[in-house]
């Protein structure tokens, strides 16, 4: 930990015990607690081949990794819901240049 911040990339894959210590002026103000944090590999994602989609058509996107994950799509224009694993995408116009690339990311495991 650096400056009270746990960095899973620096810690690496595996279990890590984090210890919280409080020290006060009196012995009765001292305390300690431990938490185990498990860092796992990121899931491997395969969203398939690139697709061409024109205005008026739609496409279901995504890969559902289960309820243990948070989902976030960006940008959200044309997306039915940005926080679900398989939203429907319907472009609002035929020109997707300049920022029309969809990106998929997952925040973390619950």
C-alpha positions as CSV (number, residue, x, y, z in Angstrom):
1,X,0.0,0.0,0.0
2,X,1.1,3.5,-0.8
3,X,-0.5,6.5,1.0
4,X,-3.2,4.2,2.3
5,X,-4.1,3.1,-1.3
6,X,-4.1,-0.6,-2.3
7,X,-2.9,-1.0,-5.9
8,X,-4.0,-4.5,-7.2
9,X,-1.6,-4.2,-10.2
10,X,1.4,-3.6,-8.0
11,X,0.2,-6.3,-5.5
12,X,-0.2,-8.9,-8.2
13,X,-2.5,-12.0,-8.5
14,X,-3.3,-13.8,-5.3
15,X,-4.4,-13.1,-1.7
16,X,-3.1,-10.2,0.2
17,X,-3.7,-9.3,3.9
18,X,-4.2,-5.6,4.6
19,X,-3.7,-4.5,8.2
20,X,-5.3,-1.4,9.6
21,X,-3.7,0.0,12.7
22,X,-4.8,2.9,14.9
23,X,-2.5,4.3,17.5
24,X,-3.7,6.7,20.1
25,X,-2.2,8.5,23.1
26,X,-3.6,5.9,25.5
27,X,-3.4,2.2,25.2
28,X,-7.2,1.8,25.1
29,X,-7.2,3.9,21.9
30,X,-5.0,1.5,20.0
31,X,-6.5,-1.1,17.6
32,X,-5.9,-3.3,14.7
33,X,-8.0,-5.1,12.1
34,X,-7.1,-7.3,9.1
35,X,-8.8,-7.8,5.8
36,X,-7.9,-10.3,3.1
37,X,-8.1,-9.0,-0.5
38,X,-8.0,-11.4,-3.4
39,X,-6.7,-10.1,-6.7
40,X,-7.8,-12.2,-9.7
41,X,-6.9,-12.2,-13.4
42,X,-9.1,-10.0,-15.6
43,X,-11.5,-12.1,-17.7
44,X,-10.6,-12.7,-21.3
45,X,-13.1,-11.0,-23.6
46,X,-13.9,-11.7,-27.2
47,X,-16.5,-9.5,-28.6
48,X,-16.2,-11.0,-32.1
49,X,-15.3,-9.4,-35.4
50,X,-15.9,-5.8,-36.2
51,X,-19.3,-5.0,-37.5
52,X,-20.7,-2.4,-39.9
53,X,-24.0,-0.9,-38.8
54,X,-26.1,1.8,-40.4
55,X,-28.8,4.1,-39.0
56,X,-32.1,2.3,-38.4
57,X,-30.5,-1.1,-37.7
58,X,-29.5,-2.4,-34.3
59,X,-27.1,-4.9,-32.8
60,X,-26.9,-6.7,-29.4
61,X,-23.5,-6.2,-27.9
62,X,-21.5,-7.8,-25.2
63,X,-20.5,-10.8,-23.3
64,X,-22.2,-11.8,-20.1
65,X,-19.7,-12.8,-17.4
66,X,-22.3,-13.2,-14.8
67,X,-23.8,-11.3,-11.9
68,X,-20.4,-10.9,-10.2
69,X,-19.4,-8.1,-12.5
70,X,-20.3,-4.4,-13.1
71,X,-20.5,-3.4,-16.8
72,X,-19.9,0.0,-18.4
73,X,-20.2,0.8,-22.1
74,X,-18.9,4.1,-23.6
75,X,-19.8,6.3,-25.3
76,X,-23.5,5.9,-24.3
77,X,-25.1,7.5,-27.4
78,X,-27.3,4.9,-29.1
79,X,-26.9,2.3,-26.3
80,X,-30.0,1.0,-24.7
81,X,-28.3,0.8,-21.2
82,X,-24.7,1.5,-20.4
83,X,-24.5,-0.7,-17.4
84,X,-25.8,-4.1,-18.6
85,X,-23.7,-6.9,-20.1
86,X,-25.6,-7.1,-23.4
87,X,-27.1,-3.8,-24.4
88,X,-28.7,-3.0,-27.8
89,X,-26.8,-0.5,-30.0
90,X,-28.7,1.6,-32.6
91,X,-26.6,4.3,-34.2
92,X,-28.4,7.7,-34.4
93,X,-26.7,8.6,-37.7
94,X,-24.6,6.9,-40.4
95,X,-21.4,8.7,-39.6
96,X,-19.6,7.0,-36.6
97,X,-16.3,8.7,-37.3
98,X,-14.6,10.7,-34.6
99,X,-15.5,8.9,-31.5
100,X,-17.9,6.3,-32.7
101,X,-15.8,3.4,-31.4
102,X,-17.5,1.5,-28.6
103,X,-15.4,0.5,-25.7
104,X,-16.3,-2.1,-23.2
105,X,-14.9,-2.2,-19.7
106,X,-15.8,-3.8,-16.4
107,X,-15.2,-2.0,-13.2
108,X,-14.8,-4.8,-10.8
109,X,-16.2,-7.9,-9.3
110,X,-18.8,-7.5,-6.6
